[in-house]
Amino acid sequence: MTAPRLAWLDGLRAVAVLLVVYAHLTRFVFTDLRAVTSEWLHAGTAGVMLFFLVSGYIIPASLERHGDLRAFWRSRARRLFPLYLAVIAVLVVAHPPSDPLASAVGHATMLPFLAGVPLITAVFWTLSFEMAFYLLVTTLFTVRATRSVLPPVVFAIAGAVTTPLVPLRLGAVPVVAAVVLASGLAGVVSGRRWAEVTGGLLLGGLAVTLLLFNMDPAHAHDGLVIVAVMFTGTVVHRADHGRTSWWRAGAVIAVVAVAVLVAWIGELADLDALTPRYITRAVLTLLVFGGSFAAGMLLRHRRTPPWLARIGVISYSIYLIHYALIELGRPLLSADIPDPLIAAGYLAAVFGLSWLTHRWIEVPGQRLGSARVDSPPLATVGREHRGADR
């Protein structure tokens, strides 16, 4: 269990992952309920954006707490890769990729979605954005610009301005991405100031290039604003700890909120679905994930229900396991069995297996080379490609 002061973050993770599980499960059961709720809320979108906000709130703070890039990247690798690789191993056996080498290189970078590599499982797209955020945070740390409130504003404006444009696609670039990533990481963990700065600039350049010029069409509208949302979480953390003013944080929140709506409305226009109802749905989805985060902060000094915090602690496992089970057990989910029985069996399997993978894969992975357990990854649940959840 996490420390009491972080239980509210675990509660938010739990809300996020439950929204995503609901969005994916109701494609198979309780479809009538989904038909009603999806008219007013994108549950999966709200869940993943909430996770991105939480990630932005805590990840840069984690880097500053470690105080050095080597410790930060070790902690991220220990936290993310053991379960990530285990799930890949299982899914590759069930569904071998058409290009094993490109798939292996792309997934090794944890940037496959942005490097133009077909995903082993659709939900890995969120990890690509998580990794891109780590790269950008690393760049800011190396050039000593972590206190700036400009990143969310810059990405929000860029996202809003580029929404009407057709994205330029470089195509599949896993080898180039891997080489640049390895070179940049070697620099930032070298301990030499010049190498840290050079490596940080390489990593930031890689992230910006992929975000600007190799965005998957599924996120052509909101890819940049996702990064803006993450950096908004960072600005909120700084305001919460007295490192910037709340009026400045409020201005950033307003700019990013407008950018999110512009991106989503731009998508509706492309889909010829720019109607009052769908615009209302976009606004409500924004209010749900933003309001959930605000509520979590307002209530953070109160006791978070233990069951909710516990779900948040194992949310990374739930995220990866829940969709892997959908992919592997699709025939059973579509079987002629009453919906309540399918849902109960599926949820029992998800939570049971997630507890096991957390206990026997995540926790031992976190302890590799360290006597303490790092905080859980945050932006690690999400929707599939846009067409599936919207």
Disulfide bonds with the S-S distance in Angstrom:
none
